[in-house]
Amino acid sequence: MLGISIFIVCNSKAWDALGHRIIAEVAYNQLTKKARKQVDNVLGVRGIVYTASWADEIKSDTIYPKSHVHHYQNLRDGMTAEDIEYLWLNNKSEGEHAFYAIDSLVNLLRTDKTDEDVLKFTVHIMGDLFQPMHLGRPEDKGGNKVQMRWFGHGTNLHAVWDRWLIDYTQMSQTEFVRYLEDKFAPQKKDIERMSMLECILQTYKLQNEVYAWQENGDTSNYHYAYRFRADLDRSLYSAGVKLAQLLNEIYR
């Protein structure tokens, strides 16, 4: 049973179901034989892929009534690398958000590698950490209050990053995973060498670029999709690589 109160003031579902499954499949393909066998024993064959969005789905259930807040970390405008490092290392200093959640989950999983719920939460929250609007600004609830039009439909900035940028590619889950693996094969080692803090800082840099685009006044969805496509791809792939590294280390 999950030993932490895992809870969202905002209506966010990082990466939506497809994005989380893409991340989980990238990770699954990079698991060692030993890690894959153990993870499959806990969640079933390819279970980390099939249950990757479970942590979002249970938000409407009472089983983990405070699970929402662990899906995001408020990062304000103008923060320095030192500010973010402090939050990362003192992960409960501003509440039990994503930094606290992943640290707690990993410790729990190391204690009991067979805990299904902890493993499912770990897979999901790791993905959340690479979605720039889940490291968004508190005043607009991670982009949920930033209204946008997306090819004729009203939406918000958070939803664009959760779903619409991925949908715009018109690729299936399998196609997207193969595309990412082919595209980033030359960079895989570099991503593996990055620390999680370095990944967080990279996501925060992207978060700032996303907000800056909102302020430049360009409302063309075509321009937006073109501008951020490479960032979307790298975020999804990096999340999968770091998740695989984490699970390989725990289930070695």
Order of alpha helices (4+ residues) and beta strands (2+ residues): alpha-alpha-alpha-alpha-alpha-alpha-alpha-beta-beta-alpha-alpha-alpha-alpha-alpha
